[in-house]
Amino acid sequence: MTEQPWNNASRNALDRIDRSERRFCLFVILLVAVEMLFLWGFVRLAEFSNPVHVLIFWSAVSTHTLLMFGLAILWGHVSRSTRLVLKAIDLSTQRFNQKD
């Protein structure tokens, strides 16, 4: 039996999604490395005997931590929603193929 055009289209779309997700994971790893470099430099330069430096350090760390947690939660939500939509499309095409 020949391959249906919607099967090719869905396979191509899933391949593109997988490639973009891998690139995004590499980008996130790069951002984490840059953030760690920034934090390491800040720790090396700060005088922790100065209360202002301690306050700036803890405010920067807490702000970045909350931001990273929020982005991780958002990433998980979008990935889960995308998987659910793709699963629904796959199930609907399977039902359509079974009727033919």
Helices and strands as residue ranges (DSSP letters): H 5-45, H 51-99
